[in-house]
Amino acid sequence: MGPHPAVAAIRLAVRRVLHDVLTEHHTIRTTDTTDDKATHPARDDERTHPLVLVACSGGADSMALASALAFEARKLAVRAGGVTVDHGLQDGSDQRATEVAGRMAALGLDPVEAVAVTVGREGGPEAAARDARYAALDAAAERHGAAAVLLGHTRDDQAETVLLGLARGSGIRSLSGMAAVSGASGRYRRPFLELDRQTVRKACVAQELAVWDDPHNADPAYTRSRLRHEGLPALEKALGKGVVEALARTAQLSRDDADALDSWAADVEALVRDEAGRLECAKLFGLPPAVRRRVLRRAVIAEGAPAGSLFARHIEEVDRLITGWRGQGAINLPGRVEARRQGGRLVIRQG
């Protein structure tokens, strides 16, 4: 008999991602002739067998992912390791991180490490914890030379992310949810985005994997928790089953549209600048609003505004310098960047 259907589903999802990583790794390796195999014989295994890490909290989603990675890596030319991040937000979190690292090692993952982080306050508790976590994962990937880091987000997580984006009113990029591939050089991979949370949990039960349910996931103090336990069930009650699948499909369609508009904006940006590289208001005015706002956002970020702190309302204010010019003064933006209209040009600079 084959594996339980849920186990087969998570393994297939991870296998597809590992094949992508291997293909990309071999493409890079064959085009990179700067590293001499004879000079670095000890590195040959690293060169031919890329390392893939799993980010594991010990919850059902990430433990299922760790188990699937350990199983599939043994059949492919892939080394598999794991990282668990201790946010230090709960009593005994350091001990729990050690236990999770031990569980990953027991699955056959190597290297495995537990990393402690300090969570700040910027952006609220959820955003601050996420920023600290990704910084730790980035550092671990660099430290170990990992080709990819797998994340256990499911289709349910995607649906929640779309609803949170809808509540922010930040446009179709917010509705795009999480990408299957993201981060610098495509570091982060999300194999489970097309699997529901129930399937992933069933895979843990079928494999008798010990999992830890983070109490924060049920704490109504957190927006995502309220959405998960109150918002989505209410939507399903009102609209019927299939809401999660529809939201996930919306994310993919929105991402396709957003990518196309981003590409359009990149292509026309040089055409709306004068010989000195300054943005010309008349030419910007002639662009479709969705494209114009993307050009403006790119320009503001290029001058030093942090992308994560730049919201739709900021770009709308800058856009009014183009479409609703009434002699208004400079617009102050995140990162001490300001935008002003001057002599038919849009001047964006850091103060």
Secondary structure by P-SEA (a helix, b strand, c coil): ccccaaaaaaaaaaaaaaaaaaaaaaaaaaacccccccccccaaaaaabbbbbbbccccaaaaaaaaaaaaaaaaccccccbbbbccccccaaaaaaaaaaaaaaaacccccbbbbbbbbccccaaaaaaaaaaaaaaaaaaaacccbbbbbccaaaaaaaaaaaaaaccccccccccccccccccccccccccccaaaaaaaaaaabbbbbbcccccccccaaaaaaccaaaaaaaacccaaaaaaaaaaaaaaaaaaaaaaaaaaaccccccccccccaaaaaaccaaaaaaaaaaaaaaaccccccccaaaaaaaaaacccccccccccccccbbbbbcccbbbbbcc
